[in-house]
Amino acid sequence: MDAYFRFDDQWAHHTISSARTGSPESRVVHNRSQRDPNEIIDTFTPAEGTVEYVFLGAAYKSLAPTSWVSMPKPEAGLIQPCAWGGVQDVAGRR
């Protein structure tokens, strides 16, 4: 998915790719800025376990001591298909 948003003089242009596999499913989302090659956020949510993993590109290096960080999964499990990265716009058009 290619997303472009403009608010006055500010704008964002990102390419977002998403995939899911398995049952229960695992998900991966690649979010790449078309303006700044250092602005990268990748997320991996494995089917098993209580955490998901996030890769923070160079633009975010001040946020964590390493590029890969983890955080707890939502208590309800994986979010609904129309609410995860790369799918929101498509799901909203059905």
LINVENLIN-V377818 format. One record per residue. N is the residue number from 1. PSI is psi as a letter, one per 20 degrees, with the letter a starting at -180 (none if undefined). NEAR is the number of other C-alpha atoms within 8 Angstrom. Layout:
N;PSI;NEAR / N;PSI;NEAR
//
This chain:
1;q;6 / 2;p;7 / 3;p;9 / 4;p;8 / 5;q;7 / 6;p;8 / 7;o;6 / 8;d;5 / 9;i;5 / 10;p;6 / 11;q;9 / 12;q;10 / 13;o;11 / 14;q;12 / 15;p;12 / 16;p;13 / 17;p;10 / 18;q;11 / 19;q;7 / 20;q;8 / 21;q;7 / 22;r;7 / 23;o;6 / 24;q;5 / 25;q;9 / 26;q;12 / 27;q;13 / 28;q;11 / 29;p;13 / 30;p;12 / 31;o;11 / 32;p;11 / 33;p;13 / 34;i;8 / 35;h;7 / 36;o;6 / 37;i;8 / 38;i;8 / 39;n;11 / 40;p;14 / 41;o;11 / 42;p;11 / 43;q;12 / 44;p;11 / 45;o;11 / 46;q;10 / 47;h;10 / 48;q;4 / 49;r;5 / 50;j;6 / 51;q;10 / 52;r;12 / 53;q;11 / 54;p;12 / 55;p;11 / 56;o;13 / 57;r;11 / 58;h;9 / 59;i;9 / 60;j;9 / 61;h;11 / 62;i;6 / 63;h;5 / 64;q;8 / 65;i;6 / 66;r;6 / 67;h;10 / 68;p;8 / 69;r;10 / 70;q;8 / 71;q;8 / 72;q;7 / 73;q;10 / 74;q;7 / 75;h;4 / 76;i;5 / 77;b;6 / 78;q;6 / 79;r;8 / 80;q;6 / 81;h;7 / 82;j;9 / 83;j;8 / 84;q;9 / 85;p;9 / 86;i;11 / 87;h;11 / 88;g;10 / 89;g;7 / 90;g;9 / 91;h;9 / 92;i;7 / 93;i;5 / 94;none;4
//
